[in-house]
Amino acid sequence: MMSPSPHGFEGRVAIVTGASRGIGLAVAEAFVAAGARVCVTARDAPGLARATARLGDAVGLAGTVADPAHLHRLTELAMDEYGRIDVVVNNAATNQPYGPLMDADPDRWREAFTVNVEAPLRLTQHAWRAWMRAHGGSVVNICTEGATHVGPGLGAYSTSKAALLRLTQQLAGELAPGVRVNSVSPGLVRTEMARFVWDRPNQDPATDLPLGRMGDPQDIARAVLWLTSTAANWITGTDLLVDGGTRVRRARTL
Ligand SMILES: NC(=O)c1ccc[n+]([C@@H]2O[C@H](COP(=O)([O-])OP(=O)(O)OC[C@H]3O[C@@H](n4cnc5c(N)ncnc54)[C@H](OP(=O)(O)O)[C@@H]3O)[C@@H](O)[C@H]2O)c1
């Protein structure tokens, strides 16, 4: 028998980090459209306030995910306002320091791992203790198509995202059966973070993409929504690649 809701999000609560723009905002919008309430964060308070107003059924707390105390307060806000935390989407990230690893500043390297790896772990711990351990839930870590191979300039970023992939698998094993933990790995998506790749004169980054276009934040949001929904309730510890075919593009270059 079909459930009354195709997604099962009515009455559910999702925490989304990095939700003032780009992929995080699209994910938060998708949850609200599916009937959930969202608790969101980003560093810039005015930007977050605009996003929260646009979302409607949402509360926001400005701050950095690099601060464990902020992540704790975010969890408390979700519990105080909505009384539950069904979904956590660890989306906020930094792609700095950019450049050869031999030049990488140690503090900025540590910052990449704090934001991209430690923060997802800390927020998952808070949500687990506050709600998920007793009631279950679903966690999605936003990774990247580039986490599994090397490339110029983004060594710190891709190394930290590779660690996030492994963290996802480890948590999936540890938190089962009550909490599912998966990741979504976007290819190139038209956002501020990736502007340095797609906003170049006389270059179309979509030329060699099998599906013929760059991603929109909504392409990633739909994948996150599905992966956290009841439709995916036998899936944990997996990475869902949403990349327009980036990984298979070499098959086209005869
Ligand atoms: N765009 C792509 O092509 C692409 C490809 C692969 C993976 N991804 C991944 O997708 C995710 C979202 O990226 P995006 O492209 O949507 O980036 P974006 O448009 O630059 O948005 C990043 C969001 O995160 C917030 N943020 C950044 N650092 C933060 C911090 N330390 N604490 C709290 N919030 C923070 C930003 O707001 P504030 O600046 O106000 O904090 C903003 O809301 C990231 O995990 C990224 O690695 C993106």
The ligand as a Tripos MOL2 file, in Angstrom:
@<TRIPOS>MOLECULE
LIG
   48    52     1     0     0
SMALL
NO_CHARGES

@<TRIPOS>ATOM
      1 N1         29.1630   24.2680   -6.7530 N.am      1 LIG1
      2 C1         29.7950   23.1770   -7.1580 C.2       1 LIG1
      3 O1         30.1640   23.0420   -8.3320 O.2       1 LIG1
      4 C2         30.0660   22.0770   -6.1750 C.ar      1 LIG1
      5 C3         30.6430   20.8980   -6.6760 C.ar      1 LIG1
      6 C4         30.8870   19.8630   -5.7970 C.ar      1 LIG1
      7 C5         30.5660   19.9770   -4.4670 C.ar      1 LIG1
      8 N2         30.0080   21.1370   -3.9980 N.ar      1 LIG1
      9 C6         29.6820   21.1940   -2.5720 C.3       1 LIG1
     10 O2         28.3810   21.7030   -2.4010 O.3       1 LIG1
     11 C7         28.2790   22.3430   -1.1270 C.3       1 LIG1
     12 C8         27.6360   23.7080   -1.2690 C.3       1 LIG1
     13 O3         28.4450   24.4980   -2.1070 O.3       1 LIG1
     14 P1         27.8440   25.6740   -3.0030 P.3       1 LIG1
     15 O4         28.4490   25.4970   -4.3430 O.co2     1 LIG1
     16 O5         26.3690   25.7750   -2.8520 O.co2     1 LIG1
     17 O6         28.5690   26.9300   -2.3120 O.3       1 LIG1
     18 P2         28.0880   28.4510   -2.1350 P.3       1 LIG1
     19 O7         27.1250   28.8570   -3.1620 O.co2     1 LIG1
     20 O8         29.3530   29.2190   -1.9790 O.co2     1 LIG1
     21 O9         27.3120   28.4110   -0.7290 O.3       1 LIG1
     22 C9         27.9850   28.0440    0.4280 C.3       1 LIG1
     23 C10        27.0450   28.2220    1.6100 C.3       1 LIG1
     24 O10        27.7160   27.7890    2.8000 O.3       1 LIG1
     25 C11        27.8260   28.8900    3.7300 C.3       1 LIG1
     26 N3         29.0930   28.7020    4.4290 N.ar      1 LIG1
     27 C12        30.3320   28.7090    3.9150 C.ar      1 LIG1
     28 N4         31.2470   28.4950    4.8710 N.ar      1 LIG1
     29 C13        30.5450   28.3410    6.0290 C.ar      1 LIG1
     30 C14        30.9070   28.0980    7.3740 C.ar      1 LIG1
     31 N5         32.1990   27.9860    7.7520 N.pl3     1 LIG1
     32 N6         29.9310   27.9980    8.3130 N.ar      1 LIG1
     33 C15        28.6300   28.1170    7.9570 C.ar      1 LIG1
     34 N7         28.2200   28.3430    6.7010 N.ar      1 LIG1
     35 C16        29.1740   28.4560    5.7470 C.ar      1 LIG1
     36 C17        27.7170   30.1410    2.8430 C.3       1 LIG1
     37 O11        27.2450   31.2740    3.5420 O.3       1 LIG1
     38 P3         28.2750   32.2860    4.3300 P.3       1 LIG1
     39 O12        29.3490   32.6360    3.3420 O.co2     1 LIG1
     40 O13        27.4340   33.4230    4.7580 O.co2     1 LIG1
     41 O14        28.7900   31.4910    5.4730 O.co2     1 LIG1
     42 C18        26.6640   29.6690    1.8480 C.3       1 LIG1
     43 O15        25.3850   29.7040    2.4450 O.3       1 LIG1
     44 C19        29.6920   22.3350   -0.5500 C.3       1 LIG1
     45 O16        29.8260   21.2640    0.3500 O.3       1 LIG1
     46 C20        30.5670   22.1080   -1.7620 C.3       1 LIG1
     47 O17        31.8000   21.5110   -1.4180 O.3       1 LIG1
     48 C21        29.7650   22.1850   -4.8150 C.ar      1 LIG1
@<TRIPOS>BOND
     1     1     2 1
     2     2     3 2
     3     2     4 1
     4     4     5 ar
     5     4    48 ar
     6     5     6 ar
     7     6     7 ar
     8     7     8 ar
     9     8     9 1
    10     8    48 ar
    11     9    10 1
    12     9    46 1
    13    10    11 1
    14    11    12 1
    15    11    44 1
    16    12    13 1
    17    13    14 1
    18    14    15 2
    19    14    16 1
    20    14    17 1
    21    17    18 1
    22    18    19 2
    23    18    20 1
    24    18    21 1
    25    21    22 1
    26    22    23 1
    27    23    24 1
    28    23    42 1
    29    24    25 1
    30    25    26 1
    31    25    36 1
    32    26    27 ar
    33    26    35 ar
    34    27    28 ar
    35    28    29 ar
    36    29    30 ar
    37    29    35 ar
    38    30    31 1
    39    30    32 ar
    40    32    33 ar
    41    33    34 ar
    42    34    35 ar
    43    36    37 1
    44    36    42 1
    45    37    38 1
    46    38    39 2
    47    38    40 1
    48    38    41 1
    49    42    43 1
    50    44    45 1
    51    44    46 1
    52    46    47 1
@<TRIPOS>SUBSTRUCTURE
     1 LIG1         1 GROUP 0 **** ****
